[in-house]
Amino acid sequence: FCRQDVLTYCDTGTKPVYVIYNGTNSLKSPELYSHSYKPERPFVFSLGVMCPKKNFHVLLPLLQQNNDLELLIAGRLDDPNYLDFVQQSARDLRVEENLRVLGNISEPEKSWYYQNCYAFALPSIAEGFGLPVTEAMSAGKPVFLSNMTALPEIGSSAAFYFSDFNAGHVQKVFRQGMQQYREDAMAPMIRQRSEQFCWTKAAKAYLNVYRSLY
């Protein structure tokens, strides 16, 4: 996706354009602290900067579908207006008690939420890679993504995709995806997908590019 964007919008002439994928960040030892939020119910975890392109609000209908489910969103606050919109949308749907906006979290906390979540979701409309996707996959969790920009390239057949964001479709994809995840015992295949994104492999690819310049 990113290579095609560069070729479309930049004049690269005859210069080669290389694609080097990021690696998967190793998860730290999972830990919650005394101040950390510890869910009492199954939860969907989402991680990213709080801004409109992350599209977090489209996940709220999942809480209508299952009253026992929580939605936890972690990440830096970038747009207070969008946070207000997400919270007001939750109130409008009467699911505000099931939404938790965590803000910034530590690496051990992030690992705990990955390891213990019911599912991970990132319905973003613009991603160049999506590090949280491969992190969640490394924990073997079911991953639900938008089908936009680079996300299908990263998730491949190891993830489930929202092709639009109306409530009924989001609920259906989630319900069917969770069923398939359980019936097909997909966790090993999902972990295997995350292993294809390796920082050592990325470093070697960069080194080869640098060497080609001389």
C-alpha positions in Angstrom: 0.0 0.0 0.0 2.7 2.5 1.0 4.8 1.8 -2.0 1.8 2.4 -4.3 1.1 5.7 -2.5 4.7 6.8 -3.0 4.6 5.9 -6.7 1.2 7.7 -7.1 2.0 10.9 -5.4 5.8 11.3 -5.6 8.1 11.6 -8.7 10.6 8.9 -8.0 11.9 8.9 -11.6 13.9 5.7 -12.3 14.9 5.2 -8.7 13.9 1.9 -7.1 11.3 2.0 -4.3 11.8 -0.7 -1.6 9.2 -2.0 0.8 10.6 -3.0 4.2 8.1 -4.0 6.8 8.4 -3.2 10.5 9.0 -6.0 13.0 6.7 -7.2 15.8 7.6 -5.6 19.1 8.2 -8.2 21.8 5.7 -8.0 24.6 7.0 -7.2 28.0 6.1 -9.2 31.1 2.4 -8.5 31.6 1.6 -6.5 34.8 -1.1 -4.3 36.1 -0.4 -1.8 38.9 -2.5 -0.6 41.8 -3.7 2.4 39.7 -4.3 0.3 36.6 -7.8 -0.5 35.4 -8.5 -4.2 35.7 -11.7 -5.3 33.8 -14.1 -7.7 35.6 -15.7 -8.8 32.3 -14.4 -9.9 28.9 -13.1 -6.9 26.9 -12.2 -5.8 23.5 -8.9 -3.9 23.5 -7.9 -1.1 21.1 -4.8 0.9 21.0 -3.9 4.1 19.2 -3.8 7.9 19.4 -7.2 9.3 20.2 -8.0 11.0 16.9 -10.7 10.7 14.2 -8.7 8.5 11.8 -8.6 5.7 14.4 -12.3 5.4 14.1 -12.8 4.0 17.6 -16.5 5.0 17.9 -17.6 2.4 15.3 -16.8 -0.3 17.9 -19.4 0.9 20.3 -22.3 -1.2 18.8 -20.3 -4.3 19.9 -21.3 -3.3 23.5 -25.0 -3.2 22.5 -24.7 -6.7 21.1 -23.2 -8.0 24.3 -23.9 -6.3 27.6 -21.2 -8.3 29.3 -18.5 -6.9 27.0 -16.3 -3.9 27.7 -14.3 -1.8 25.3 -10.9 -0.6 26.5 -9.2 2.1 24.4 -5.6 3.0 25.3 -3.3 5.7 23.7 -2.3 9.3 23.8 -5.0 11.9 23.6 -4.5 13.9 20.4 -7.9 15.3 19.8 -10.1 16.2 22.8 -13.0 16.9 20.5 -12.9 13.3 19.2 -12.7 11.9 22.7 -15.9 13.9 23.5 -17.5 12.5 20.4 -16.7 8.9 21.4 -18.0 9.4 24.9 -21.2 11.1 23.8 -21.7 8.4 21.2 -21.4 5.8 24.0 -24.0 7.7 26.1 -26.3 7.9 23.1 -26.1 4.1 22.7 -26.4 3.7 26.5 -23.2 1.8 26.7 -21.1 4.4 28.5 -20.7 2.1 31.5 -18.9 -0.5 29.3 -16.4 2.0 27.8 -13.1 2.7 29.4 -10.6 5.2 27.9 -7.3 4.5 29.5 -5.0 7.1 28.0 -1.3 6.4 28.0 -0.3 3.0 29.5 3.0 1.4 30.3 4.5 -1.5 28.3 3.7 -4.1 31.0 0.1 -2.8 31.2 -0.1 -3.0 27.4 1.1 -6.6 27.4 -1.4 -7.5 30.1 -4.3 -6.1 28.0 -3.1 -7.9 24.9 -2.7 -11.2 26.8 -6.0 -11.0 28.6 -8.4 -9.4 26.0 -11.3 -11.2 24.4 -10.3 -9.7 21.1 -8.3 -6.8 19.6 -9.8 -4.3 17.2 -8.4 -1.5 15.1 -11.0 0.0 12.7 -8.6 2.7 11.6 -9.2 4.4 8.2 -5.5 5.2 7.6 -2.5 3.1 8.6 0.9 2.7 7.0 1.6 -0.5 9.0 -0.2 -0.8 12.3 2.2 -2.0 15.0 -0.6 -2.9 17.5 -1.9 -5.4 14.9 1.2 -7.6 15.0 1.6 -7.1 18.7 -2.0 -8.5 19.3 -1.3 -11.3 16.9 1.8 -12.3 18.8 -0.5 -13.0 21.7 -2.7 -15.2 19.4 -5.7 -13.0 19.8 -8.5 -12.6 17.3 -7.9 -9.3 15.4 -10.6 -7.2 13.8 -9.6 -4.5 11.4 -10.9 -2.1 8.8 -10.2 -3.2 5.2 -8.5 0.1 4.5 -5.0 1.2 3.6 -2.2 -1.1 4.8 -4.2 -3.1 7.4 -5.3 -6.0 5.1 -1.7 -6.3 3.9 -0.5 -6.8 7.4 -3.4 -8.9 8.8 -3.8 -11.1 5.7 -6.0 -14.1 6.3 -5.1 -14.1 10.0 -7.5 -11.2 10.7 -11.2 -10.3 10.3 -12.3 -7.2 8.4 -15.0 -4.6 8.5 -15.9 -3.6 4.9 -18.1 -0.8 6.2 -18.9 0.6 9.6 -22.7 0.4 10.0 -23.6 -1.1 13.3 -25.2 -4.3 11.9 -22.2 -5.1 9.8 -19.7 -4.5 12.6 -21.7 -6.7 14.9 -22.0 -9.4 12.3 -18.3 -9.5 11.4 -17.4 -9.6 15.1 -19.9 -12.4 15.9 -18.9 -14.5 13.0 -15.2 -13.9 13.5 -15.2 -14.9 17.1 -17.1 -18.1 16.1 -14.6 -18.9 13.4 -11.7 -18.2 15.8 -13.0 -20.7 18.3 -14.1 -23.4 15.8 -10.9 -23.3 13.7 -8.5 -22.9 16.7 -6.8 -20.0 15.0 -4.4 -18.8 17.7 -1.3 -20.7 16.4 -1.9 -19.5 12.8 -2.3 -15.9 14.1 0.9 -16.1 16.1 2.7 -17.5 13.0 1.5 -14.5 11.0 3.0 -12.1 13.5 6.4 -13.9 13.3 6.7 -12.9 9.7 7.3 -9.4 10.8 10.8 -9.4 12.3 13.1 -6.5 13.3 16.2 -8.5 12.4 14.8 -9.1 8.9 14.0 -5.4 8.6 17.5 -4.4 9.7 19.0 -6.7 7.1 16.8 -5.3 4.4 17.8 -1.7 5.3 21.5 -2.8 5.2 21.1 -4.3 1.8 19.5 -1.0 0.5 22.4 1.0 2.0 25.0 -1.3 0.4 23.2 -1.0 -3.0 24.0 2.8 -2.9 27.7 2.2 -3.2 
